[in-house]
Amino acid sequence: MPLFSPYVYVNKKKEKFYLHVRTRGNRVLYYFSKDPIDALNNLPSGYEVFENEKSNMPMIRKKKGLFGLFSPKTKKTEIQ
């Protein structure tokens, strides 16, 4: 096995998907593909993988805080 292997997600249908990244301007887009070439070696910190129930495609999203109560970026609301 190679020293740095790509990040692999196996869905419910036993299909392998590899995590990739693309930048568009100042945005960073993470996506899964069946192509292992140029795949990322690990999942970015602060993100988690979930599977779309209808298509069984893996997707990536930011993790929520403790039990979903505290998120990393909370907006302060003003009391009027």
C-alpha positions as a printed Julia matrix, in Angstrom:
80×3 Matrix{Float64}:
   0.0    0.0     0.0
   1.39   3.44   -0.87
   2.52   5.83    1.84
  -0.1    8.47    0.97
  -3.31   6.9    -0.24
  -6.27   9.04   -1.4
  -9.36   9.6     0.75
 -11.93   6.96   -0.24
 -15.62   6.8     0.65
 -17.59   3.59   -0.01
 -21.35   4.09   -0.31
 -24.18   1.66    0.45
 -23.91   0.16   -3.05
 -20.22  -0.62   -2.39
 -19.04   1.96   -4.96
 -15.76   3.8    -4.27
 -15.6    7.6    -4.48
 -12.48   9.75   -4.15
 -12.4   13.28   -2.72
 -11.21  16.08   -5.03
 -10.86  19.85   -4.73
 -11.26  22.67   -7.25
 -10.89  26.43   -6.8
 -13.03  28.94   -8.64
 -11.9   32.46   -7.9
 -11.76  32.71   -4.13
 -14.09  29.71   -3.56
 -12.94  26.19   -2.75
 -15.17  23.36   -4.02
 -14.9   19.82   -2.69
 -16.48  17.0    -4.68
 -16.4   13.21   -5.0
 -15.52  11.33   -8.17
 -14.83   7.73   -9.17
 -11.48   8.83  -10.64
  -8.6    8.33   -8.15
  -6.13  10.55  -10.06
  -5.25  13.79   -8.17
  -7.51  12.9    -5.23
  -6.96  14.48   -1.81
  -5.17  12.42    0.81
  -7.49  13.31    3.69
 -10.74  14.99    4.6
 -10.37  18.71    5.39
 -10.59  19.49    9.09
 -14.0   20.66   10.24
 -15.87  18.73    7.52
 -17.86  15.5     7.5
 -19.15  13.18    4.78
 -22.79  12.24    4.38
 -24.63  10.24    1.74
 -27.55  11.56   -0.29
 -30.47   9.23    0.42
 -31.91   9.35   -3.11
 -28.78   9.13   -5.25
 -26.36   7.42   -2.81
 -23.74  10.0    -3.77
 -21.39  11.15   -1.01
 -21.35  14.84   -0.16
 -19.26  16.96    2.18
 -20.47  19.57    4.67
 -19.11  21.55    7.6
 -19.5   19.87   10.98
 -21.87  21.39   13.46
 -20.82  22.1    17.02
 -21.56  20.04   20.11
 -24.85  18.19   19.42
 -25.79  20.89   16.89
 -26.18  23.46   19.67
 -22.99  25.42   19.08
 -21.68  26.11   15.62
 -18.19  27.44   14.84
 -19.6   30.68   13.41
 -22.47  32.03   15.45
 -24.12  35.33   14.68
 -24.96  37.61   17.55
 -28.5   38.9    17.38
 -29.36  42.34   18.61
 -32.21  42.68   21.05
 -34.55  45.52   20.09
